Amino acid sequence: MIDEHDFQIKADEALEELDQALGAAADEHGFEPDFQAGALTIEFDDPPAKFVVSPNSAVRQIWVSALATSYKLDWDAGRGAFVHGETGRTLKELIGDLIGKQIGEPVQL
């Protein structure tokens, strides 16, 4: 398992990178990302919804709450990314898929 210090660095980098990718796609797809206090929220107006992406230091995972489901991603050193164990999707891939389901059109981050 990754140590807490390395987890914090990698989680911050992953969330900052995701925030930048979301910012580039937000205007085109009509959602609003907000990265504050170490957590990232993504809000939608139509239909209304809110996704939350946040690090959980105690278990060294990034947790995503979206579409009434919780996703837990672990650091994969081989891929250099946080990965959802059940689907093999990276954080950016997972969030792109979830946003696509929410808005009804494909989203590439």
Order of alpha helices (4+ residues) and beta strands (2+ residues): alpha-beta-beta-beta-beta-beta-beta-alpha
